[in-house]
Amino acid sequence: MSSETECPELSKRFVRGFLDVVVLSMLTKESLWGYRMMTMLKERYNLKVGPPVIYPLLDKMENEELVASHEAKHANRVRKMYEITEKGRKKLSCMKKISDEILG
């Protein structure tokens, strides 16, 4: 059973509060484009995140060198794809250590 089905409101609250960490975590599995991230957040956490939230976040994360972007053709369209950087992986690792410390 997933956290979304067991405690949906807490799951949404966590995702909203740590959206950057959730995005980094999603990018550890594959490169994604902004719209796909929005649909995944809706599918997984029932959280609607629109372009005014996701794209400024991705720009900020790219400026901080947590993610890198490149253009790639996907399904006959050119998309701006994002991938996690080594600095992003380190931030994710730090977050895991902190949450493990807090939650025991």
N, CA, C and O atoms as a Tinker XYZ file with bonds, in Angstrom:
   416  protein
     1  N      0.846000   -1.192000    0.000000    73     2
     2  CA     0.000000    0.000000    0.000000    64     1     3
     3  C      0.883000    1.243000    0.000000    63     2     4     5
     4  O      1.834000    1.329000    0.776000    81     3
     5  N      0.575000    2.196000   -0.858000    73     3     6
     6  CA     1.400000    3.404000   -0.984000    64     5     7
     7  C      1.010000    4.448000    0.052000    63     6     8     9
     8  O     -0.057000    4.376000    0.663000    81     7
     9  N      1.896000    5.417000    0.236000    73     7    10
    10  CA     1.614000    6.505000    1.184000    64     9    11
    11  C      0.402000    7.307000    0.733000    63    10    12    13
    12  O     -0.330000    7.847000    1.562000    81    11
    13  N      0.184000    7.390000   -0.591000    73    11    14
    14  CA    -0.961000    8.142000   -1.117000    64    13    15
    15  C     -2.275000    7.498000   -0.697000    63    14    16    17
    16  O     -3.227000    8.211000   -0.379000    81    15
    17  N     -2.353000    6.174000   -0.686000    73    15    18
    18  CA    -3.605000    5.518000   -0.308000    64    17    19
    19  C     -3.761000    5.429000    1.208000    63    18    20    21
    20  O     -4.883000    5.446000    1.714000    81    19
    21  N     -2.652000    5.336000    1.935000    73    19    22
    22  CA    -2.725000    5.238000    3.392000    64    21    23
    23  C     -2.984000    6.578000    4.054000    63    22    24    25
    24  O     -3.784000    6.657000    4.986000    81    23
    25  N     -2.335000    7.615000    3.603000    73    23    26
    26  CA    -2.477000    8.929000    4.222000    64    25    27
    27  C     -2.347000   10.010000    3.145000    63    26    28    29
    28  O     -1.318000   10.679000    3.049000    81    27
    29  N     -3.387000   10.172000    2.344000    73    27    30
    30  CA    -3.311000   11.079000    1.189000    64    29    31
    31  C     -3.017000   12.540000    1.531000    63    30    32    33
    32  O     -2.242000   13.186000    0.825000    81    31
    33  N     -3.607000   13.066000    2.583000    73    31    34
    34  CA    -3.380000   14.478000    2.913000    64    33    35
    35  C     -1.947000   14.728000    3.374000    63    34    36    37
    36  O     -1.351000   15.749000    3.031000    81    35
    37  N     -1.403000   13.809000    4.139000    73    35    38
    38  CA    -0.021000   13.947000    4.590000    64    37    39
    39  C      0.935000   13.820000    3.404000    63    38    40    41
    40  O      1.936000   14.532000    3.326000    81    39
    41  N      0.624000   12.921000    2.498000    73    39    42
    42  CA     1.440000   12.745000    1.301000    64    41    43
    43  C      1.454000   14.021000    0.466000    63    42    44    45
    44  O      2.515000   14.462000    0.023000    81    43
    45  N      0.288000   14.612000    0.251000    73    43    46
    46  CA     0.191000   15.868000   -0.511000    64    45    47
    47  C      0.967000   16.987000    0.178000    63    46    48    49
    48  O      1.670000   17.763000   -0.470000    81    47
    49  N      0.829000   17.057000    1.490000    73    47    50
    50  CA     1.510000   18.100000    2.263000    64    49    51
    51  C      3.025000   17.972000    2.129000    63    50    52    53
    52  O      3.729000   18.967000    1.957000    81    51
    53  N      3.514000   16.747000    2.208000    73    51    54
    54  CA     4.950000   16.510000    2.059000    64    53    55
    55  C      5.426000   16.895000    0.664000    63    54    56    57
    56  O      6.437000   17.580000    0.513000    81    55
    57  N      4.697000   16.456000   -0.349000    73    55    58
    58  CA     5.092000   16.748000   -1.735000    64    57    59
    59  C      5.089000   18.250000   -1.982000    63    58    60    61
    60  O      6.009000   18.773000   -2.612000    81    59
    61  N      4.068000   18.951000   -1.496000    73    59    62
    62  CA     4.017000   20.413000   -1.657000    64    61    63
    63  C      5.203000   21.083000   -0.976000    63    62    64    65
    64  O      5.830000   21.976000   -1.545000    81    63
    65  N      5.504000   20.656000    0.228000    73    63    66
    66  CA     6.565000   21.281000    1.020000    64    65    67
    67  C      7.972000   20.969000    0.527000    63    66    68    69
    68  O      8.895000   21.761000    0.713000    81    67
    69  N      8.125000   19.820000   -0.096000    73    67    70
    70  CA     9.447000   19.391000   -0.558000    64    69    71
    71  C      9.406000   19.056000   -2.048000    63    70    72    73
    72  O      9.951000   18.043000   -2.486000    81    71
    73  N      8.757000   19.918000   -2.811000    73    71    74
    74  CA     8.590000   19.666000   -4.244000    64    73    75
    75  C      9.937000   19.532000   -4.946000    63    74    76    77
    76  O     10.081000   18.705000   -5.846000    81    75
    77  N     10.911000   20.322000   -4.554000    73    75    78
    78  CA    12.233000   20.210000   -5.184000    64    77    79
    79  C     12.850000   18.839000   -4.947000    63    78    80    81
    80  O     13.457000   18.266000   -5.852000    81    79
    81  N     12.700000   18.317000   -3.752000    73    79    82
    82  CA    13.238000   17.001000   -3.412000    64    81    83
    83  C     12.487000   15.912000   -4.177000    63    82    84    85
    84  O     13.095000   14.958000   -4.662000    81    83
    85  N     11.179000   16.054000   -4.283000    73    83    86
    86  CA    10.366000   15.078000   -5.024000    64    85    87
    87  C     10.771000   15.080000   -6.494000    63    86    88    89
    88  O     10.905000   14.016000   -7.098000    81    87
    89  N     10.967000   16.255000   -7.072000    73    87    90
    90  CA    11.393000   16.351000   -8.477000    64    89    91
    91  C     12.768000   15.703000   -8.654000    63    90    92    93
    92  O     12.976000   14.948000   -9.604000    81    91
    93  N     13.693000   15.986000   -7.761000    73    91    94
    94  CA    15.014000   15.359000   -7.848000    64    93    95
    95  C     14.895000   13.840000   -7.777000    63    94    96    97
    96  O     15.559000   13.122000   -8.524000    81    95
    97  N     14.060000   13.365000   -6.890000    73    95    98
    98  CA    13.859000   11.925000   -6.754000    64    97    99
    99  C     13.296000   11.321000   -8.039000    63    98   100   101
   100  O     13.727000   10.249000   -8.463000    81    99
   101  N     12.333000   12.007000   -8.658000    73    99   102
   102  CA    11.770000   11.523000   -9.917000    64   101   103
   103  C     12.848000   11.459000  -10.993000    63   102   104   105
   104  O     12.845000   10.549000  -11.822000    81   103
   105  N     13.764000   12.417000  -10.985000    73   103   106
   106  CA    14.801000   12.482000  -12.012000    64   105   107
   107  C     15.918000   11.463000  -11.803000    63   106   108   109
   108  O     16.749000   11.279000  -12.693000    81   107
   109  N     15.958000   10.800000  -10.655000    73   107   110
   110  CA    16.964000    9.749000  -10.468000    64   109   111
   111  C     16.622000    8.525000  -11.309000    63   110   112   113
   112  O     17.497000    7.717000  -11.618000    81   111
   113  N     15.369000    8.391000  -11.674000    73   111   114
   114  CA    14.915000    7.223000  -12.432000    64   113   115
   115  C     15.009000    7.426000  -13.940000    63   114   116   117
   116  O     15.295000    6.484000  -14.678000    81   115
   117  N     14.768000    8.666000  -14.402000    73   115   118
   118  CA    14.799000    8.948000  -15.839000    64   117   119
   119  C     14.783000   10.452000  -16.071000    63   118   120   121
   120  O     14.392000   11.222000  -15.194000    81   119
   121  N     15.212000   10.860000  -17.260000    73   119   122
   122  CA    15.098000   12.265000  -17.665000    64   121   123
   123  C     13.638000   12.543000  -17.986000    63   122   124   125
   124  O     12.957000   11.705000  -18.576000    81   123
   125  N     13.158000   13.721000  -17.597000    73   123   126
   126  CA    11.744000   14.070000  -17.791000    64   125   127
   127  C     11.626000   15.502000  -18.282000    63   126   128   129
   128  O     12.555000   16.297000  -18.136000    81   127
   129  N     10.487000   15.825000  -18.860000    73   127   130
   130  CA    10.167000   17.197000  -19.249000    64   129   131
   131  C      9.113000   17.711000  -18.289000    63   130   132   133
   132  O      8.456000   16.925000  -17.607000    81   131
   133  N      8.946000   19.026000  -18.228000    73   131   134
   134  CA     8.080000   19.662000  -17.248000    64   133   135
   135  C      6.657000   19.135000  -17.214000    63   134   136   137
   136  O      6.142000   18.813000  -16.143000    81   135
   137  N      6.010000   19.041000  -18.376000    73   135   138
   138  CA     4.617000   18.589000  -18.399000    64   137   139
   139  C      4.491000   17.158000  -17.879000    63   138   140   141
   140  O      3.527000   16.824000  -17.189000    81   139
   141  N      5.461000   16.323000  -18.211000    73   139   142
   142  CA     5.425000   14.936000  -17.720000    64   141   143
   143  C      5.542000   14.912000  -16.197000    63   142   144   145
   144  O      4.880000   14.108000  -15.539000    81   143
   145  N      6.371000   15.780000  -15.635000    73   143   146
   146  CA     6.488000   15.847000  -14.172000    64   145   147
   147  C      5.144000   16.234000  -13.554000    63   146   148   149
   148  O      4.728000   15.666000  -12.544000    81   147
   149  N      4.472000   17.210000  -14.174000    73   147   150
   150  CA     3.168000   17.634000  -13.654000    64   149   151
   151  C      2.170000   16.486000  -13.679000    63   150   152   153
   152  O      1.418000   16.302000  -12.722000    81   151
   153  N      2.151000   15.709000  -14.766000    73   151   154
   154  CA     1.202000   14.591000  -14.840000    64   153   155
   155  C      1.570000   13.487000  -13.853000    63   154   156   157
   156  O      0.685000   12.853000  -13.277000    81   155
   157  N      2.855000   13.251000  -13.654000    73   155   158
   158  CA     3.271000   12.235000  -12.684000    64   157   159
   159  C      2.885000   12.634000  -11.262000    63   158   160   161
   160  O      2.457000   11.788000  -10.478000    81   159
   161  N      3.030000   13.908000  -10.926000    73   159   162
   162  CA     2.634000   14.383000   -9.594000    64   161   163
   163  C      1.135000   14.198000   -9.387000    63   162   164   165
   164  O      0.693000   13.846000   -8.293000    81   163
   165  N      0.363000   14.433000  -10.430000    73   163   166
   166  CA    -1.091000   14.250000  -10.351000    64   165   167
   167  C     -1.431000   12.765000  -10.200000    63   166   168   169
   168  O     -2.266000   12.392000   -9.375000    81   167
   169  N     -0.776000   11.921000  -11.006000    73   167   170
   170  CA    -1.042000   10.476000  -10.961000    64   169   171
   171  C     -0.622000    9.849000   -9.637000    63   170   172   173
   172  O     -1.370000    9.061000   -9.059000    81   171
   173  N      0.552000   10.188000   -9.162000    73   171   174
   174  CA     1.110000    9.543000   -7.967000    64   173   175
   175  C      0.581000   10.100000   -6.660000    63   174   176   177
   176  O      0.358000    9.354000   -5.706000    81   175
   177  N      0.376000   11.430000   -6.611000    73   175   178
   178  CA     0.042000   12.068000   -5.339000    64   177   179
   179  C     -1.272000   12.831000   -5.372000    63   178   180   181
   180  O     -1.648000   13.471000   -4.390000    81   179
   181  N     -1.969000   12.765000   -6.499000    73   179   182
   182  CA    -3.213000   13.512000   -6.689000    64   181   183
   183  C     -2.993000   15.005000   -6.397000    63   182   184   185
   184  O     -3.849000   15.680000   -5.825000    81   183
   185  N     -1.824000   15.491000   -6.807000    73   183   186
   186  CA    -1.453000   16.881000   -6.573000    64   185   187
   187  C     -1.335000   17.589000   -7.912000    63   186   188   189
   188  O     -0.506000   17.234000   -8.751000    81   187
   189  N     -2.179000   18.596000   -8.095000    73   187   190
   190  CA    -2.147000   19.358000   -9.334000    64   189   191
   191  C     -1.119000   20.475000   -9.194000    63   190   192   193
   192  O     -1.275000   21.390000   -8.386000    81   191
   193  N     -0.070000   20.377000   -9.998000    73   191   194
   194  CA     0.982000   21.388000  -10.039000    64   193   195
   195  C      0.996000   21.914000  -11.463000    63   194   196   197
   196  O      1.171000   21.148000  -12.411000    81   195
   197  N      0.814000   23.208000  -11.616000    73   195   198
   198  CA     0.733000   23.802000  -12.943000    64   197   199
   199  C      2.040000   24.412000  -13.405000    63   198   200   201
   200  O      3.016000   24.455000  -12.655000    81   199
   201  N      2.057000   24.887000  -14.653000    73   199   202
   202  CA     3.258000   25.530000  -15.213000    64   201   203
   203  C      3.796000   26.689000  -14.382000    63   202   204   205
   204  O      5.014000   26.844000  -14.301000    81   203
   205  N      2.931000   27.530000  -13.746000    73   203   206
   206  CA     3.489000   28.639000  -12.950000    64   205   207
   207  C      4.279000   28.176000  -11.727000    63   206   208   209
   208  O      4.996000   28.967000  -11.114000    81   207
   209  N      4.150000   26.892000  -11.370000    73   207   210
   210  CA     4.907000   26.353000  -10.229000    64   209   211
   211  C      6.111000   25.558000  -10.726000    63   210   212   213
   212  O      7.232000   25.776000  -10.265000    81   211
   213  N      5.886000   24.638000  -11.665000    73   211   214
   214  CA     6.952000   23.699000  -12.030000    64   213   215
   215  C      8.090000   24.360000  -12.801000    63   214   216   217
   216  O      9.259000   24.070000  -12.544000    81   215
   217  N      7.762000   25.249000  -13.745000    73   215   218
   218  CA     8.835000   25.821000  -14.567000    64   217   219
   219  C      9.743000   26.792000  -13.810000    63   218   220   221
   220  O     10.957000   26.743000  -14.011000    81   219
   221  N      9.221000   27.670000  -12.951000    73   219   222
   222  CA    10.137000   28.484000  -12.139000    64   221   223
   223  C     10.992000   27.621000  -11.194000    63   222   224   225
   224  O     12.159000   27.928000  -10.950000    81   223
   225  N     10.398000   26.544000  -10.669000    73   223   226
   226  CA    11.161000   25.639000   -9.808000    64   225   227
   227  C     12.302000   24.992000  -10.595000    63   226   228   229
   228  O     13.435000   24.937000  -10.117000    81   227
   229  N     12.002000   24.503000  -11.800000    73   227   230
   230  CA    13.036000   23.885000  -12.628000    64   229   231
   231  C     14.124000   24.895000  -13.008000    63   230   232   233
   232  O     15.307000   24.555000  -13.025000    81   231
   233  N     13.726000   26.134000  -13.312000    73   231   234
   234  CA    14.711000   27.183000  -13.622000    64   233   235
   235  C     15.621000   27.438000  -12.423000    63   234   236   237
   236  O     16.838000   27.551000  -12.570000    81   235
   237  N     15.021000   27.528000  -11.237000    73   235   238
   238  CA    15.793000   27.758000  -10.004000    64   237   239
   239  C     16.750000   26.596000   -9.754000    63   238   240   241
   240  O     17.913000   26.803000   -9.410000    81   239
   241  N     16.253000   25.383000   -9.928000    73   239   242
   242  CA    17.087000   24.206000   -9.698000    64   241   243
   243  C     18.218000   24.121000  -10.726000    63   242   244   245
   244  O     19.315000   23.658000  -10.416000    81   243
   245  N     17.941000   24.570000  -11.943000    73   243   246
   246  CA    18.987000   24.580000  -12.967000    64   245   247
   247  C     20.039000   25.643000  -12.631000    63   246   248   249
   248  O     21.234000   25.399000  -12.797000    81   247
   249  N     19.607000   26.813000  -12.162000    73   247   250
   250  CA    20.545000   27.865000  -11.747000    64   249   251
   251  C     21.412000   27.412000  -10.573000    63   250   252   253
   252  O     22.571000   27.811000  -10.460000    81   251
   253  N     20.849000   26.585000   -9.709000    73   251   254
   254  CA    21.588000   26.050000   -8.563000    64   253   255
   255  C     22.411000   24.817000   -8.935000    63   254   256   257
   256  O     23.095000   24.240000   -8.089000    81   255
   257  N     22.339000   24.418000  -10.208000    73   255   258
   258  CA    23.075000   23.263000  -10.748000    64   257   259
   259  C     22.653000   21.939000  -10.123000    63   258   260   261
   260  O     23.452000   21.008000  -10.023000    81   259
   261  N     21.395000   21.861000   -9.706000    73   259   262
   262  CA    20.849000   20.611000   -9.179000    64   261   263
   263  C     20.312000   19.748000  -10.314000    63   262   264   265
   264  O     20.280000   18.521000  -10.214000    81   263
   265  N     19.889000   20.407000  -11.400000    73   263   266
   266  CA    19.436000   19.716000  -12.603000    64   265   267
   267  C     20.097000   20.373000  -13.805000    63   266   268   269
   268  O     20.547000   21.517000  -13.745000    81   267
   269  N     20.143000   19.626000  -14.887000    73   267   270
   270  CA    20.641000   20.154000  -16.159000    64   269   271
   271  C     19.582000   19.841000  -17.206000    63   270   272   273
   272  O     18.854000   18.855000  -17.090000    81   271
   273  N     19.501000   20.683000  -18.226000    73   271   274
   274  CA    18.500000   20.450000  -19.272000    64   273   275
   275  C     19.166000   20.349000  -20.635000    63   274   276   277
   276  O     20.267000   20.851000  -20.861000    81   275
   277  N     18.471000   19.695000  -21.511000    73   275   278
   278  CA    18.888000   19.598000  -22.902000    64   277   279
   279  C     17.642000   19.344000  -23.743000    63   278   280   281
   280  O     16.636000   18.834000  -23.249000    81   279
   281  N     17.724000   19.702000  -25.002000    73   279   282
   282  CA    16.596000   19.450000  -25.891000    64   281   283
   283  C     16.755000   18.071000  -26.502000    63   282   284   285
   284  O     17.850000   17.664000  -26.889000    81   283
   285  N     15.634000   17.359000  -26.581000    73   283   286
   286  CA    15.646000   16.026000  -27.168000    64   285   287
   287  C     14.311000   15.765000  -27.847000    63   286   288   289
   288  O     13.273000   16.287000  -27.441000    81   287
   289  N     14.360000   14.964000  -28.864000    73   287   290
   290  CA    13.138000   14.599000  -29.568000    64   289   291
   291  C     12.486000   13.438000  -28.830000    63   290   292   293
   292  O     13.125000   12.424000  -28.552000    81   291
   293  N     11.222000   13.601000  -28.522000    73   291   294
   294  CA    10.466000   12.566000  -27.822000    64   293   295
   295  C      9.070000   12.545000  -28.407000    63   294   296   297
   296  O      8.383000   13.566000  -28.400000    81   295
   297  N      8.641000   11.414000  -28.907000    73   295   298
   298  CA     7.318000   11.271000  -29.518000    64   297   299
   299  C      7.105000   12.329000  -30.606000    63   298   300   301
   300  O      6.072000   12.998000  -30.652000    81   299
   301  N      8.101000   12.461000  -31.472000    73   299   302
   302  CA     8.063000   13.401000  -32.604000    64   301   303
   303  C      7.958000   14.868000  -32.212000    63   302   304   305
   304  O      7.542000   15.699000  -33.019000    81   303
   305  N      8.330000   15.190000  -30.986000    73   303   306
   306  CA     8.356000   16.582000  -30.527000    64   305   307
   307  C      9.694000   16.861000  -29.870000    63   306   308   309
   308  O     10.289000   15.983000  -29.245000    81   307
   309  N     10.151000   18.065000  -30.013000    73   307   310
   310  CA    11.367000   18.467000  -29.307000    64   309   311
   311  C     10.938000   18.977000  -27.930000    63   310   312   313
   312  O     10.108000   19.878000  -27.811000    81   311
   313  N     11.519000   18.383000  -26.912000    73   311   314
   314  CA    11.164000   18.741000  -25.535000    64   313   315
   315  C     12.427000   19.155000  -24.776000    63   314   316   317
   316  O     13.537000   18.721000  -25.085000    81   315
   317  N     12.218000   20.001000  -23.781000    73   315   318
   318  CA    13.319000   20.361000  -22.889000    64   317   319
   319  C     13.334000   19.309000  -21.785000    63   318   320   321
   320  O     12.458000   19.281000  -20.921000    81   319
   321  N     14.328000   18.462000  -21.829000    73   319   322
   322  CA    14.443000   17.361000  -20.873000    64   321   323
   323  C     15.341000   17.788000  -19.711000    63   322   324   325
   324  O     16.319000   18.512000  -19.898000    81   323
   325  N     14.994000   17.331000  -18.525000    73   323   326
   326  CA    15.772000   17.635000  -17.323000    64   325   327
   327  C     16.347000   16.348000  -16.761000    63   326   328   329
   328  O     15.715000   15.293000  -16.806000    81   327
   329  N     17.553000   16.453000  -16.234000    73   327   330
   330  CA    18.174000   15.321000  -15.557000    64   329   331
   331  C     18.866000   15.816000  -14.303000    63   330   332   333
   332  O     19.265000   16.978000  -14.214000    81   331
   333  N     19.001000   14.940000  -13.354000    73   331   334
   334  CA    19.637000   15.299000  -12.083000    64   333   335
   335  C     21.149000   15.351000  -12.281000    63   334   336   337
   336  O     21.713000   14.565000  -13.043000    81   335
   337  N     21.794000   16.277000  -11.593000    73   335   338
   338  CA    23.251000   16.401000  -11.633000    64   337   339
   339  C     23.848000   15.749000  -10.390000    63   338   340   341
   340  O     23.125000   15.316000   -9.493000    81   339
   341  N     25.142000   15.686000  -10.351000    73   339   342
   342  CA    25.819000   15.138000   -9.169000    64   341   343
   343  C     25.498000   15.987000   -7.935000    63   342   344   345
   344  O     25.293000   15.451000   -6.846000    81   343
   345  N     25.455000   17.297000   -8.108000    73   343   346
   346  CA    25.102000   18.195000   -6.996000    64   345   347
   347  C     23.665000   17.913000   -6.529000    63   346   348   349
   348  O     23.384000   17.956000   -5.331000    81   347
   349  N     22.772000   17.630000   -7.460000    73   347   350
   350  CA    21.388000   17.287000   -7.117000    64   349   351
   351  C     21.313000   15.972000   -6.357000    63   350   352   353
   352  O     20.527000   15.834000   -5.420000    81   351
   353  N     22.136000   15.002000   -6.764000    73   351   354
   354  CA    22.180000   13.708000   -6.060000    64   353   355
   355  C     22.679000   13.891000   -4.622000    63   354   356   357
   356  O     22.191000   13.242000   -3.696000    81   355
   357  N     23.658000   14.785000   -4.452000    73   355   358
   358  CA    24.172000   15.054000   -3.101000    64   357   359
   359  C     23.102000   15.699000   -2.232000    63   358   360   361
   360  O     22.966000   15.355000   -1.058000    81   359
   361  N     22.335000   16.638000   -2.805000    73   359   362
   362  CA    21.259000   17.275000   -2.044000    64   361   363
   363  C     20.215000   16.234000   -1.638000    63   362   364   365
   364  O     19.728000   16.246000   -0.507000    81   363
   365  N     19.879000   15.350000   -2.548000    73   363   366
   366  CA    18.909000   14.300000   -2.264000    64   365   367
   367  C     19.416000   13.375000   -1.153000    63   366   368   369
   368  O     18.657000   12.973000   -0.271000    81   367
   369  N     20.698000   13.050000   -1.209000    73   367   370
   370  CA    21.306000   12.200000   -0.188000    64   369   371
   371  C     21.276000   12.884000    1.174000    63   370   372   373
   372  O     20.995000   12.242000    2.186000    81   371
   373  N     21.566000   14.188000    1.204000    73   371   374
   374  CA    21.506000   14.947000    2.465000    64   373   375
   375  C     20.088000   14.945000    3.024000    63   374   376   377
   376  O     19.892000   14.776000    4.228000    81   375
   377  N     19.102000   15.133000    2.154000    73   375   378
   378  CA    17.713000   15.140000    2.598000    64   377   379
   379  C     17.328000   13.789000    3.202000    63   378   380   381
   380  O     16.618000   13.734000    4.206000    81   379
   381  N     17.797000   12.705000    2.590000    73   379   382
   382  CA    17.498000   11.381000    3.124000    64   381   383
   383  C     18.120000   11.216000    4.510000    63   382   384   385
   384  O     17.486000   10.686000    5.422000    81   383
   385  N     19.364000   11.674000    4.661000    73   383   386
   386  CA    20.034000   11.570000    5.975000    64   385   387
   387  C     19.274000   12.371000    7.027000    63   386   388   389
   388  O     19.076000   11.901000    8.147000    81   387
   389  N     18.853000   13.572000    6.669000    73   387   390
   390  CA    18.117000   14.411000    7.610000    64   389   391
   391  C     16.783000   13.761000    7.986000    63   390   392   393
   392  O     16.427000   13.720000    9.164000    81   391
   393  N     16.052000   13.259000    7.006000    73   391   394
   394  CA    14.752000   12.645000    7.310000    64   393   395
   395  C     14.938000   11.371000    8.134000    63   394   396   397
   396  O     14.135000   11.094000    9.025000    81   395
   397  N     15.989000   10.591000    7.848000    73   395   398
   398  CA    16.265000    9.397000    8.644000    64   397   399
   399  C     16.578000    9.778000   10.095000    63   398   400   401
   400  O     16.144000    9.109000   11.033000    81   399
   401  N     17.338000   10.866000   10.260000    73   399   402
   402  CA    17.692000   11.349000   11.599000    64   401   403
   403  C     16.436000   11.775000   12.368000    63   402   404   405
   404  O     16.247000   11.418000   13.531000    81   403
   405  N     15.599000   12.537000   11.696000    73   403   406
   406  CA    14.392000   13.058000   12.348000    64   405   407
   407  C     13.393000   11.954000   12.670000    63   406   408   409
   408  O     12.819000   11.919000   13.758000    81   407
   409  N     13.192000   11.053000   11.709000    73   407   410
   410  CA    12.169000   10.010000   11.868000    64   409   411
   411  C     12.696000    8.753000   12.555000    63   410   412   413
   412  O     11.933000    7.849000   12.893000    81   411
   413  N     14.005000    8.712000   12.753000    73   411   414
   414  CA    14.618000    7.592000   13.469000    64   413   415
   415  C     14.597000    6.356000   12.693000    63   414   416
   416  O     15.077000    5.324000   13.162000    81   415
